[in-house]
Amino acid sequence: MNPEDAATIVENVNSFVIVPLLALAIVFTFYRLTQGPYLSDRVVAVDKLSGVAVAMMAAYAVATGEMVFLDIALVVALITFLGTIGFAYYIDKRR
């Protein structure tokens, strides 16, 4: 197997497996975001949406070879983590 074949396999897996699964995760997460009976369900859904967004950025970076998107994904993940901590603090103080 030469490197070109391996790159084609990675692109096919990325296009036909990973991206549709991430899109399905977005659909289920939006359902939880809109139908979640509690605020904590919605906070977890927003956190998961950002995680899926980071995964989409990583998949795009692998597909295009633009590794700058991995840096952007890392920054988004860090900001999301801080937001989740803020939400957890808010929920804790609300009780």
Summary of the structure (lengths in Angstrom):
residues: 95
radius of gyration: 16.7
end to end distance: 59.4
largest distance: 59.6
contacts: 247
relative contact order: 0.10
helix: 91%
strand: 0%
